[in-house]
Amino acid sequence: MRAHRTAQLEERLRAGSEWQDNGLVFTQPNGKPVDPRADNRAWKALLRDAGVRDARLHDARTRLRRCCFSKASTTGS
């Protein structure tokens, strides 16, 4: 998350006055919310290109959150 935050701050600088601060963690390069349809299309393309079976992006996010929360709980982070 720290690396993502650093990258987002760099995007914010590049966007200048075009940046829209919505307090979001994941955004388009101009700070606007990610379009869920475009996000889903990119996810499906990623799965197809990787030769991985189709899965809902929501399910992957849920599993990732559970994994990260579980790891943080055991490490005390």
C-alpha positions as CSV (number, residue, x, y, z in Angstrom):
1,M,0.0,0.0,0.0
2,R,2.9,2.3,0.6
3,A,4.2,1.8,-2.9
4,H,0.7,2.4,-4.3
5,R,0.4,5.6,-2.3
6,T,3.8,6.8,-3.6
7,A,2.7,6.1,-7.2
8,Q,-0.6,7.8,-6.6
9,L,1.2,10.9,-5.3
10,E,3.3,10.9,-8.4
11,E,0.1,10.7,-10.6
12,R,-1.3,13.6,-8.7
13,L,1.7,15.7,-9.4
14,R,1.6,14.8,-13.1
15,A,-2.2,15.5,-13.3
16,G,-1.7,19.0,-11.7
17,S,-4.9,21.0,-11.8
18,E,-6.7,18.1,-13.5
19,W,-6.5,16.0,-10.4
20,Q,-9.8,15.3,-8.7
21,D,-9.3,14.5,-5.0
22,N,-12.1,12.2,-4.0
23,G,-10.3,10.5,-1.1
24,L,-10.1,7.3,-3.0
25,V,-7.3,4.7,-2.8
26,F,-7.6,3.4,-6.3
27,T,-8.3,5.9,-9.0
28,Q,-7.8,6.8,-12.7
29,P,-4.6,8.8,-13.3
30,N,-6.5,12.0,-12.8
31,G,-8.0,11.0,-9.4
32,K,-11.5,10.2,-10.7
33,P,-13.1,6.9,-9.6
34,V,-12.2,3.9,-11.6
35,D,-15.0,3.0,-14.1
36,P,-16.3,-0.4,-12.9
37,R,-17.0,-1.6,-16.4
38,A,-13.5,-0.7,-17.7
39,D,-12.1,-2.3,-14.5
40,N,-14.1,-5.5,-15.2
41,R,-13.0,-5.6,-18.9
42,A,-9.3,-5.2,-17.9
43,W,-9.7,-8.0,-15.3
44,K,-11.3,-10.4,-17.9
45,A,-8.5,-9.6,-20.3
46,L,-5.9,-10.2,-17.6
47,L,-7.4,-13.6,-16.8
48,R,-7.6,-14.5,-20.5
49,D,-4.1,-13.5,-21.3
50,A,-2.8,-15.4,-18.2
51,G,-4.7,-18.5,-19.3
52,V,-6.6,-18.5,-15.9
53,R,-10.2,-19.6,-15.6
54,D,-12.8,-16.9,-15.5
55,A,-13.6,-15.5,-12.1
56,R,-15.5,-12.5,-10.8
57,L,-13.3,-9.5,-9.8
58,H,-15.3,-9.1,-6.7
59,D,-14.5,-12.6,-5.5
60,A,-10.7,-12.0,-6.1
61,R,-10.9,-8.7,-4.1
62,T,-12.7,-10.4,-1.2
63,R,-10.2,-13.2,-1.1
64,L,-7.3,-10.7,-1.2
65,R,-8.8,-8.6,1.6
66,R,-9.3,-11.7,3.7
67,C,-5.7,-12.9,3.0
68,C,-4.2,-9.5,3.8
69,F,-6.3,-9.0,7.0
70,S,-5.4,-12.5,8.1
71,K,-1.7,-11.9,7.6
72,A,-1.8,-8.5,9.3
73,S,-3.6,-10.1,12.3
74,T,-1.0,-12.7,12.7
75,T,2.0,-10.3,12.3
76,G,0.5,-7.6,14.4
77,S,0.7,-5.0,11.5
